[in-house]
């Protein structure tokens, strides 16, 4: 049997298993998005987690990465990233979504 402390540590390790620089990496990430998240978002102190969603095929084309702030959520914010014909939702866990919005707008992506 495990003590409550051991269970807590095991749970924390399982949650952090797929995370690097606050980015959950259990699934694929579209071209250029990982670097953008590491360079611009993961360093924000109020951001505690970055969870890329599923990748879908979009209608528009273009090789350059474009990231836009979609809306605030209870736990933070939702972003949309586009690269080529791929579109990916990215959920950001933060207590300060307005700071995140400003960073996205200033990044020029």
Buried (B, 14 or more C-beta within 10 A) or exposed (E): EEEEEEEEEEEEEEEEEEBEEBBBBEEEBBEBBBEBBBEBBBEBEBBEBBBBBEBEEBEEEEEEBBBEBEEBEEBBBBBBBBBBEBBBBBBBBBEBBEBBBEBBEEEEB
